[in-house]
Amino acid sequence: MSESIHPAPEQGVMEALQLAGRIIIENGGETYRAEETICRMGQGIGLTEVESFAVPSGLFISYRGHDGLLESGVKRVHRQGTNLTKIDQVNAVSRKVTAGQMSIQQAWEELRRIDASRGPVASGWMILAAFLCAGGFALLFGGGEWEILFAGLVAAVVQLVGLVNQKMHMQWLVTAIFGGFLTSLLPHFIIRLFPGVSQEILIAGAVMPLVPGLAMTNAVQDTMRGDMVSGLSHGTQALLTACLVAGGALLSNALVRLLEGGLLG
Amino acid sequence: MIQEILLPVLGAFIGSIGFALLVHAPMRSLLPSGIIAALTYLVYSLIAFAGVSEALAVFAGALFGSLAGQWVARRMKMIGTVFLMSAIVPVVPGLGLYRMMTLLGQGATAAGADQGIQAMITIAMIALGLGFGSFTDRRFHPGKKK
């Protein structure tokens, strides 16, 4: 059965395995998931001695092919952003290959399609997602309708600026620091116009879309699998993001105090 | 009771769906993510409401979220990350971290450090709950792909 499904197993195998691992790491997946996916796909097409080692910045793969030769490859990976749909799709491809329902050539084509695809919703909808996220958490923190509305609006503006940053190929750390700055600055103006609104709840809600929730989850997941390098790497990313958001907020507080003491005082 | 528990639970549901959308989570995972997040926050709230320590409440919430997230991921044949992440986001100490920043910015170092330590304890409890849940799940489902 495997011969009819995999007529030329060696052809494009390394590329397909590398692509599967690369998509997972590039889009915010855990390194253990990339390693497992590569090994399962390799074993699924009948390769032996399949080994993979992944870190957040690269992949190492080796296997013994059907001709008995040991092949190995290294792939440098650069984080692109976060897209859990792509990781889920790679997972589905891996399951099919492992179950013998998909050849490695079909998997390669499907992986290329996944790699070129965008998220399940257009970028513009991310603004609405940020509104929902911040508004929901403002409600969680005890906010009323005004806090929910303004937290949502502030987060939507921050998301819009983040999307512009992305288009200009800015580093994620610039987006984090600028996001923290705006999230803290805009509410200062809002409470001047609407004095009854709680600034604390407004900011706490609006900052939630910037929380590095995925990096935190990955850090724990990787560490629990004994992958300390990736666990530390994701943990550092989470900590750095939180510090940059906090730094941006502190900058905005300092600016507001300067304005209140001088220009607006 | 409604004001203190049910409205925040609704907030966790809506907020987590928004958060999942922001990380391009698969569309079919959004509703289960929101439900897991709401239940996680409900577990946390009920334990905190009963007067048990905040840290234990966060741990219990994160543990529930971790186990529920991995169970749902297996049932739906999806990656567990999306459910785990949504589960923990409502218990992330956003308000505590904001208070810490504000106090430190105002020069109130001692009060800021106090808030910071509490926030760090909460984060540690989230990691512990998530990790313990992951360990338990792997103990009973070894070698299963999520």
Contacts between the chains, C-beta under 8 A, distances in Angstrom:
chain1	res1	chain2	res2	distance
A	28	B	23	7.0
A	29	B	79	7.6
A	29	B	81	7.0
A	30	B	81	6.9
A	33	B	79	7.1
A	33	B	81	7.9
A	36	B	145	6.5
A	40	B	145	7.0
A	82	B	23	4.5
A	82	B	24	6.5
A	83	B	23	7.4
A	83	B	24	4.1
A	84	B	20	7.8
A	84	B	23	5.3
A	84	B	24	5.7
A	84	B	25	4.6
A	84	B	26	6.7
A	84	B	29	7.8
A	84	B	79	6.8
A	84	B	81	6.3
A	84	B	82	5.0
A	85	B	24	5.0
A	85	B	25	6.7
A	85	B	26	4.8
A	85	B	27	8.0
A	86	B	24	7.5
A	87	B	79	5.6
A	87	B	81	7.2
A	88	B	26	4.9
A	88	B	29	7.7
A	88	B	78	5.6
A	88	B	79	5.2
A	88	B	82	7.5
A	91	B	78	7.3
A	91	B	79	5.3
A	91	B	145	7.5
A	92	B	77	7.7
A	94	B	145	7.8
A	95	B	77	7.1
A	95	B	145	7.3
A	119	B	24	3.7
A	120	B	24	6.1
A	120	B	25	7.9
A	120	B	26	6.4
A	120	B	27	5.2
A	121	B	21	6.7
A	121	B	24	7.5
A	121	B	27	7.9
A	125	B	21	7.2
A	126	B	21	7.2
A	126	B	22	6.2
A	128	B	21	7.9
A	129	B	18	5.0
A	129	B	19	7.9
A	129	B	21	3.5
A	129	B	22	4.9
A	130	B	18	6.8
A	130	B	22	6.4
A	131	B	18	7.2
A	132	B	14	5.9
A	132	B	15	7.2
A	132	B	17	6.3
A	132	B	18	3.2
A	132	B	21	7.0
A	133	B	15	5.3
A	133	B	16	7.9
A	133	B	17	8.0
A	133	B	18	2.9
A	133	B	19	4.8
A	133	B	21	7.6
A	133	B	22	6.2
A	134	B	15	7.5
A	134	B	18	7.3
A	135	B	14	6.8
A	135	B	15	7.4
A	135	B	18	7.5
A	136	B	10	7.9
A	136	B	11	4.9
A	136	B	12	7.0
A	136	B	13	7.1
A	136	B	14	3.3
A	136	B	15	2.8
A	136	B	16	7.2
A	136	B	17	7.4
A	136	B	18	5.7
A	137	B	11	6.1
A	137	B	12	7.8
A	137	B	15	4.0
A	137	B	90	7.5
A	137	B	94	6.8
A	138	B	11	7.2
A	139	B	7	6.1
A	139	B	8	6.9
A	139	B	10	6.4
A	139	B	11	3.2
A	139	B	14	6.9
A	139	B	15	7.5
A	140	B	8	4.4
A	140	B	11	3.3
A	140	B	12	5.3
A	140	B	15	6.0
A	140	B	41	7.1
A	140	B	90	6.2
A	141	B	8	7.7
A	141	B	11	7.5
A	141	B	94	7.5
A	141	B	95	5.6
A	142	B	7	7.9
A	142	B	8	7.2
A	159	B	22	7.8
A	200	B	95	7.2
A	200	B	98	6.8
A	200	B	99	7.4
A	200	B	102	7.9
A	201	B	95	7.8
A	203	B	98	5.6
A	204	B	94	4.9
A	204	B	95	4.3
A	204	B	98	4.8
A	205	B	94	7.8
A	207	B	94	6.0
A	207	B	97	8.0
A	207	B	98	6.4
A	208	B	15	6.4
A	208	B	19	7.1
A	208	B	89	7.2
A	208	B	92	7.7
A	208	B	94	5.5
A	209	B	18	7.3
A	209	B	19	6.8
A	209	B	22	5.7
A	211	B	19	7.9
A	211	B	89	6.5
A	211	B	92	5.4
A	211	B	94	6.4
A	213	B	19	6.5
A	213	B	23	7.9
A	213	B	85	4.9
A	213	B	88	6.5
A	213	B	89	4.7
A	213	B	92	6.6
A	214	B	23	5.7
A	214	B	81	7.1
A	214	B	85	5.3
A	216	B	85	7.9
A	216	B	88	6.9
A	216	B	92	7.6
A	216	B	123	7.7
A	216	B	126	7.3
A	216	B	127	7.5
A	217	B	81	6.1
A	217	B	84	5.0
A	217	B	85	4.5
A	217	B	88	6.4
A	217	B	130	6.8
A	218	B	81	7.2
A	219	B	127	7.7
A	220	B	127	5.0
A	220	B	130	4.6
A	220	B	131	5.2
A	220	B	134	7.1
A	221	B	81	7.3
A	221	B	84	7.3
A	221	B	130	7.7
A	221	B	134	6.3
A	223	B	131	7.1
A	224	B	131	4.9
A	224	B	134	4.7
A	224	B	135	6.1
A	224	B	138	7.9
A	242	B	97	7.1
A	246	B	97	7.0
A	246	B	100	8.0
A	246	B	101	4.9
A	249	B	98	7.6
A	249	B	101	5.2
A	249	B	105	7.8
A	250	B	101	6.0
A	250	B	104	7.3
A	250	B	105	4.9
A	253	B	101	7.7
A	253	B	102	6.9
A	253	B	105	4.4
A	253	B	106	7.9
A	254	B	105	6.9
